[in-house]
Amino acid sequence: MIWAHSLSVATTVKWAAEASDDRLRKVIGAFLVAPTNVDDPDPAFDLVRPFSPMPLERLPFPALVVASRTDPRVTFEKAREFASAWGAELADAGDLGHMGNEARLGQWPDGLLLLGRLLAMVSPSLRS
């Protein structure tokens, strides 16, 4: 299982686009929270631009993209486009901003429920 937040979502999808089949077979799913839009032309994104372009190929494993409607690092519509391109499900986290430390989510019960949703998607893989 891959757990990725923010810029590590870009790292994860780049890795998936380049990894060997042998390595990809070891991944049963990905929990992708608050992806950062590394392609955003705004100068505020200059530090993450080296991760551009964001791969838009279908991921070879099930994935759940969790996005906030008020994330300053990605619009909800762009997160929806990412999820669609990656063949992932999209979960609407509401108005939580970037969902990092500043959001003060603590144990984040809703996040645990979303993780359970991903685990239900991959549960056949867990049995084999």
trRosetta pair geometry for C-beta under 8 A, 3 or more apart (Angstrom, degrees):
i j d omega theta_ij theta_ji phi_ij phi_ji
1 27 7.4 117 -91 -154 18 68
1 28 5.9 -36 -71 58 68 93
1 29 5.5 -7 -121 65 79 83
1 30 7.3 161 -168 -90 58 36
1 31 7.0 25 175 -6 104 101
1 122 7.7 161 -96 75 97 166
2 12 5.6 129 157 -136 144 127
2 27 5.9 -1 -25 -141 107 117
2 29 7.3 -146 31 106 75 44
2 30 4.1 -12 66 -113 108 86
2 31 7.0 -171 94 28 58 64
2 32 7.9 20 107 -67 104 79
3 30 7.8 -173 -72 -156 24 60
3 31 5.1 -6 -115 62 66 109
3 33 7.9 2 -173 4 74 109
4 8 4.2 -148 -153 115 89 98
4 9 4.7 138 127 -81 122 54
4 11 7.0 -165 -138 62 129 92
4 12 4.4 -89 -60 -30 161 141
4 30 6.5 -2 11 -173 111 105
4 31 7.1 162 28 84 63 59
4 32 5.2 -5 68 -115 105 67
4 33 7.0 176 93 28 53 70
5 8 5.7 40 52 44 50 114
5 9 7.0 -38 175 -38 6 91
5 33 4.7 -19 -106 73 77 102
5 34 5.8 24 -161 53 75 104
5 99 7.5 -132 -148 105 110 102
5 100 7.1 124 162 -98 130 82
6 9 6.5 -179 83 1 14 99
6 33 7.6 -18 -28 97 57 76
6 34 5.2 -11 -71 105 65 105
6 35 7.2 139 -133 -132 20 21
6 36 5.0 39 -173 -33 67 108
6 73 6.7 9 -137 109 89 165
6 98 7.1 34 -94 178 110 108
6 100 6.7 23 -52 -77 133 115
7 10 5.7 -44 -167 30 53 111
7 11 6.6 55 138 -18 71 102
7 36 5.0 -12 -75 26 60 139
7 38 7.4 90 -128 -75 79 109
7 48 5.7 -137 -108 -125 115 117
7 51 6.4 -179 -159 -32 96 167
8 11 4.8 -46 -146 38 48 120
8 12 6.1 58 151 -27 70 98
9 12 5.6 -50 -149 32 31 114
9 13 6.6 21 157 -11 64 104
9 32 4.7 88 -124 -160 108 102
9 33 7.4 -152 -66 53 119 38
9 34 7.4 -164 -24 85 137 49
9 35 3.9 -107 97 -109 159 83
9 36 6.8 154 46 18 110 68
9 65 7.8 73 -146 -125 137 92
10 13 6.2 -59 -146 40 30 101
10 14 6.2 31 155 -18 65 110
10 35 7.0 116 -47 -159 72 92
10 36 6.4 -57 -23 62 117 90
10 38 5.0 62 -102 -23 154 137
10 48 7.5 130 13 -177 160 110
10 51 4.5 66 131 160 147 133
10 54 5.8 -91 -121 -113 97 87
11 14 5.8 -58 -146 39 28 111
11 15 6.2 31 155 -21 65 107
11 51 7.1 -70 -62 -136 67 126
12 15 5.7 -55 -148 34 28 111
12 16 6.4 27 154 -19 64 106
12 30 6.1 133 169 -150 142 140
12 32 6.6 -146 70 -102 150 106
13 16 5.5 -48 -143 36 36 114
13 17 6.4 40 154 -23 64 103
13 54 6.8 38 82 -172 140 78
13 55 4.7 -163 138 60 104 109
13 57 7.9 155 -179 52 100 77
13 59 6.8 -88 -120 -85 83 103
13 86 6.4 -87 -116 -104 124 124
14 17 5.8 -55 -152 32 31 112
14 18 6.6 1 159 3 64 114
14 51 7.3 -119 -37 -164 145 86
14 55 5.7 157 -87 -11 52 122
15 18 6.3 -82 -152 50 28 94
15 19 5.5 37 160 -44 73 112
16 19 6.0 -39 -123 17 27 115
16 24 6.8 89 -143 -111 72 107
16 27 7.7 -85 -105 56 100 166
16 30 7.9 -66 -63 -45 140 153
16 55 7.5 -166 69 88 92 151
16 57 8.0 -159 109 81 102 105
16 59 5.4 -14 158 -133 160 83
16 60 6.3 -175 -173 21 106 91
16 61 7.5 -122 -130 21 128 99
17 55 4.4 -137 -47 -132 147 161
17 57 5.6 114 -108 42 102 129
19 23 4.4 -105 179 81 115 126
19 24 5.2 138 102 -56 119 88
20 23 4.9 93 59 8 80 98
20 24 7.0 -149 96 -5 41 89
21 24 5.5 -57 -141 40 34 112
21 25 6.3 44 158 -30 67 101
22 25 6.2 -50 -155 22 25 113
22 26 7.8 25 147 -20 54 102
23 26 6.0 -55 -168 23 41 114
23 27 7.7 32 144 -17 66 102
24 27 5.8 -57 -161 28 47 110
24 60 5.0 15 -179 85 137 139
24 61 6.9 -162 -176 -36 87 109
27 30 6.9 8 177 -55 123 91
27 60 7.8 94 71 87 119 91
27 61 4.7 -103 113 -41 103 166
28 61 6.4 158 168 -160 12 125
28 62 7.5 -11 153 40 57 99
28 122 4.7 103 150 -174 102 136
28 125 4.3 165 -143 118 112 144
28 126 6.7 84 -174 -63 162 70
29 61 5.6 -152 -90 151 33 109
29 62 4.5 -26 -112 77 95 91
29 63 6.4 165 -167 -84 70 45
29 64 7.6 23 175 -2 114 89
29 118 5.5 149 153 171 143 105
29 119 7.7 -165 54 -89 159 40
29 121 6.6 120 -113 87 141 108
29 122 4.1 -101 -38 -57 132 146
29 125 7.5 165 -31 50 97 148
30 59 6.7 -95 24 -179 135 158
30 61 6.2 104 -13 92 94 113
30 62 7.5 -179 25 99 68 50
30 63 4.1 -11 63 -113 98 97
30 64 7.5 -170 93 30 59 58
30 88 7.6 -66 74 -109 103 127
31 63 7.7 -164 -68 -153 22 67
31 64 5.8 -6 -119 60 59 100
31 66 7.3 9 -177 -8 78 116
31 114 7.6 116 -145 122 108 100
31 115 6.0 1 -112 -110 147 80
31 118 5.4 -127 -86 1 91 173
32 35 6.0 15 160 -61 108 102
32 63 5.7 23 -4 -178 119 113
32 64 6.7 176 31 85 77 47
32 65 4.8 -29 82 -104 111 65
32 66 6.9 169 88 17 53 72
32 86 8.0 9 19 104 164 167
32 88 6.8 -24 33 -158 131 164
33 65 8.0 164 -84 -160 28 46
33 66 4.5 -12 -113 60 72 113
33 99 5.9 -113 166 112 109 141
33 111 7.6 15 -106 -134 140 114
34 66 6.9 -26 -31 92 59 84
34 67 6.8 129 -95 -115 41 54
34 68 6.6 8 -99 4 92 102
34 71 5.8 179 -139 -126 90 142
34 73 6.8 61 172 64 95 125
34 74 7.2 159 -172 29 56 120
34 98 5.5 82 -158 -176 141 62
34 99 4.5 -161 -55 53 132 114
34 100 7.0 -125 88 -49 169 80
35 65 6.4 -29 -17 -149 121 110
35 67 7.0 -39 25 -91 87 101
35 73 7.9 -155 110 115 41 107
35 74 5.5 46 88 -39 75 166
35 79 6.0 149 46 -117 108 86
35 82 5.6 -115 75 112 163 172
36 45 7.7 161 169 -133 106 106
36 48 5.7 -91 132 -163 138 166
36 51 8.0 66 87 73 114 146
36 73 4.4 -55 -121 163 78 124
36 74 6.0 -158 -133 -42 24 107
37 40 4.4 80 107 -37 110 105
37 45 7.1 -55 90 -119 79 151
37 54 7.2 -71 -148 -35 51 147
37 73 6.4 170 18 155 77 63
37 74 4.3 138 -30 -104 97 82
37 75 7.3 18 -38 12 149 70
37 78 5.2 3 -91 138 131 153
38 45 7.0 165 -141 178 35 119
38 48 4.8 -119 -118 140 81 105
38 49 6.4 147 -179 -108 80 30
38 51 4.2 -96 -136 86 154 101
38 52 4.5 -166 132 -67 100 76
38 53 7.5 155 96 -149 107 24
38 54 5.4 142 48 -60 103 95
39 52 5.0 125 -87 -127 63 116
39 53 5.9 36 -88 -135 113 69
39 54 5.5 -91 -25 1 111 103
40 44 7.9 -30 113 70 126 87
40 45 4.4 125 76 -18 103 164
40 73 8.0 -146 0 -168 151 51
40 74 7.9 -140 -47 -97 128 57
41 45 7.5 97 85 53 4 125
42 45 5.2 86 72 2 83 103
43 46 5.4 -1 -167 -37 58 112
45 48 5.3 -62 -171 50 77 102
45 49 6.0 104 128 -55 85 85
45 73 7.8 125 -99 -142 102 74
46 49 5.5 -34 -149 -3 35 123
48 51 5.4 -40 178 26 74 116
48 52 7.6 91 127 -34 74 90
49 52 5.2 -33 -163 5 56 121
51 54 7.5 36 129 -81 92 69
54 82 6.9 -56 149 -111 142 107
56 82 7.5 -112 -114 -124 80 55
56 85 3.9 -61 -166 179 84 148
56 86 7.5 -101 -151 -55 45 67
57 85 7.2 5 -12 160 8 94
57 86 7.6 50 90 -108 39 56
58 85 7.3 -135 -72 157 52 50
58 86 6.3 115 -134 -165 37 29
58 87 4.1 47 -145 -18 95 125
59 62 7.9 127 98 -110 118 2
59 63 5.1 47 60 -14 158 133
59 86 4.6 27 -18 -175 103 91
59 87 5.8 -141 37 53 75 100
59 88 6.4 42 21 -57 130 97
61 122 7.9 22 178 -106 96 121
62 88 7.6 110 -178 -120 50 69
62 89 8.0 9 -173 -1 91 100
62 118 7.1 158 125 -158 112 80
62 121 4.7 -175 169 133 152 122
62 122 5.3 -158 53 -72 136 91
63 83 7.8 -153 104 -136 106 74
63 86 5.9 -45 63 136 144 124
63 87 7.4 96 36 86 103 71
63 88 3.7 -53 88 -109 99 113
63 89 7.4 -175 96 27 54 67
63 118 7.7 -13 -159 -131 26 116
64 88 6.2 178 -90 -177 16 103
64 89 5.1 -19 -114 67 72 98
64 90 7.9 156 -163 -94 60 16
64 91 5.9 27 178 -14 105 116
64 114 6.4 173 142 170 145 96
64 117 6.3 113 -108 98 156 106
64 118 4.3 -110 -2 -82 134 107
64 121 7.2 160 -52 13 107 150
65 79 6.0 176 148 179 128 93
65 82 6.2 149 -124 99 161 106
65 83 4.1 -128 32 -87 140 104
65 86 7.2 113 -46 56 125 137
65 88 4.9 93 -18 116 98 137
65 89 7.1 -172 26 88 72 45
65 90 5.1 -24 70 -109 101 65
65 91 7.0 -180 87 23 48 74
66 91 4.7 -21 -107 68 70 112
66 93 5.3 66 175 -51 92 119
66 99 7.3 -172 119 177 110 178
66 111 7.2 58 -161 -122 168 81
66 114 5.6 63 -93 164 128 159
67 71 6.4 -94 -167 1 78 142
67 74 6.7 -88 -138 97 115 120
67 76 5.7 139 131 -127 125 67
67 79 3.5 102 -103 156 158 163
67 80 7.5 -113 47 -48 157 61
67 83 7.7 -109 -15 -37 128 125
67 90 6.5 -25 18 -161 114 97
67 91 7.2 147 22 75 64 58
67 92 6.9 -33 72 -112 80 45
67 93 6.3 -169 87 12 26 101
68 71 4.3 120 66 -45 100 95
68 76 7.4 -104 106 -85 34 94
68 93 4.7 -53 -82 74 67 112
68 94 6.6 -26 -136 78 75 44
68 95 6.5 84 -173 -140 98 20
68 96 4.2 -118 -111 54 130 83
68 97 6.0 -21 130 55 162 17
68 98 7.0 -129 37 -87 141 14
68 99 5.6 175 -33 -35 127 106
69 76 4.7 -5 -118 -61 60 139
69 92 6.8 27 -48 -161 100 96
69 93 7.7 -160 -9 67 71 67
69 94 6.3 -59 12 174 107 23
69 95 5.4 -48 61 -83 102 64
70 95 4.5 49 -5 -149 127 75
70 96 6.9 161 52 45 100 31
70 97 5.4 -38 103 -78 102 44
71 74 5.2 -2 104 53 126 72
71 75 7.6 -166 69 -93 89 16
71 76 7.4 125 28 -65 99 66
71 79 7.4 77 46 -46 140 136
71 96 7.7 8 -67 78 84 73
71 97 6.2 94 -99 168 51 31
71 98 5.1 98 -140 -96 83 52
71 99 7.1 -34 -97 1 110 93
72 97 7.1 -8 -6 -158 89 77
72 98 6.3 -48 35 -59 81 103
73 98 5.6 63 5 -115 115 109
74 78 5.1 -127 -171 83 86 118
74 79 5.1 98 133 -58 125 93
74 82 7.7 -25 -165 -9 143 139
75 78 4.5 93 55 5 85 101
75 79 7.0 -147 93 -4 45 84
76 79 5.5 -53 -150 37 35 114
76 80 6.4 42 148 -23 65 102
76 92 7.4 34 -150 -123 125 91
77 80 5.4 -50 -151 32 34 116
77 81 6.6 37 148 -20 64 101
78 81 5.4 -47 -150 33 37 115
78 82 6.5 42 149 -21 65 100
79 82 5.6 -48 -149 34 34 114
79 83 6.4 35 152 -19 65 104
79 90 6.7 122 131 -138 94 118
80 83 5.8 -53 -148 37 31 111
80 84 6.3 31 154 -19 64 108
80 90 5.6 14 -114 -107 64 167
81 84 5.8 -56 -147 37 29 112
81 85 6.2 27 157 -17 65 108
82 85 5.9 -61 -148 38 28 108
82 86 6.1 13 160 -8 66 114
82 88 7.7 -14 124 44 76 125
83 86 6.0 -66 -143 46 26 103
83 88 4.4 -100 -150 77 73 97
83 89 6.7 -43 -172 117 123 14
83 90 4.0 137 87 -69 177 98
84 87 7.8 31 179 -70 28 29
84 88 7.9 -76 -40 48 18 70
84 90 7.8 -20 -44 -36 69 123
89 117 7.7 -114 95 140 150 120
89 121 7.2 -150 -1 -82 136 153
91 114 5.1 98 172 -132 173 122
91 117 7.1 129 -83 71 134 154
93 96 5.1 -54 130 15 114 131
93 99 6.4 8 124 -77 164 136
93 110 7.0 126 -141 123 81 132
93 111 8.0 21 -123 -81 119 78
93 114 7.8 -30 -90 -58 93 155
96 99 5.0 49 120 -76 123 85
96 103 5.3 38 173 -145 91 136
96 105 7.1 28 -159 -81 128 115
97 100 8.0 -80 113 25 103 76
97 102 6.8 -78 114 99 147 107
97 103 5.3 -170 63 -89 110 98
98 102 6.8 49 54 55 107 113
98 103 6.6 -146 68 -44 61 113
99 103 5.1 -12 -117 -7 29 163
99 105 6.6 21 -151 -37 71 142
100 103 6.0 121 51 2 40 100
101 104 7.4 35 168 -67 47 52
105 108 4.0 24 150 -78 117 104
105 111 6.8 68 156 -18 142 133
107 112 7.3 -10 152 -32 87 126
108 111 3.6 22 133 15 120 123
108 112 6.6 145 102 -19 73 81
109 112 5.5 -51 -151 32 38 114
109 113 6.6 39 151 -19 67 101
110 113 5.5 -50 -153 34 37 113
110 114 6.5 39 148 -19 66 103
111 114 5.5 -52 -148 36 35 112
111 115 6.4 40 150 -21 65 101
112 115 5.5 -47 -149 33 34 115
112 116 6.6 40 148 -21 62 101
113 116 5.4 -50 -154 33 35 116
113 117 6.7 43 145 -25 63 98
114 117 5.3 -43 -153 26 39 117
114 118 6.9 38 149 -15 64 98
115 118 5.7 -51 -154 36 37 110
115 119 6.3 38 148 -19 67 105
116 119 5.4 -52 -144 38 35 113
116 120 6.4 40 154 -23 65 101
117 120 5.8 -51 -152 31 30 113
117 121 6.8 33 148 -22 61 102
118 121 5.5 -52 -155 30 38 115
118 122 6.5 11 156 0 69 108
119 122 6.1 -68 -144 49 32 95
119 123 6.2 63 152 -65 66 86
119 126 7.6 22 -166 -35 83 147
120 123 5.6 -18 -145 -20 32 120
122 125 4.8 -45 -179 37 82 120
122 126 6.3 88 125 -29 86 96
123 126 5.3 -50 -148 29 43 116
123 127 6.8 43 157 -24 68 100
124 127 5.9 -56 -156 29 36 112
124 128 7.1 26 155 -17 66 106
125 128 6.3 -62 -153 32 35 105
